Amino acid sequence: KSIVACVYSSRKWKKECRSKKRVFQQWSLKIKLSES
């Protein structure tokens, strides 16, 4: 099953869509780090 995850980048305000769960997790960590 392909998981499509869309994450918004706070800097460029662009919608990044990935079909891999690993990439989504990396983006989640990236956003958490940029917010803190």
N, C-alpha and C positions, 0 to 999 in steps of 0.2 A: 504494500500500500504506500502510495506517495503522499507525504504530508507537505502541504503548501503553507508556509508560514510567512506572514507579511509583517515587517517591522518598520516603524517610522524612525527615520534618522533626525535627531533634534537639530543637528547642524544644517543639513541641506534641506530638511523637510521633504525628503523623498521617501517613497514607499518601496522598500526593498522586499521582493518576494523570492523565497527560496523553496526548493522542493525537498530539502534535506533537513532532518531534525537537528543534526549536529550544527549546521550553520545557524539555525534559529537560536540554539543554546548559546552559541558564540556571540550573536547579536544581543541576546538578552544580557549577557555578562558585560558586553561593551557598553550598553545603555546604563546599566546599574553603576558601572565605574564612572561614566561621564556625568551621571546625576549627582553622585556623592562628592 
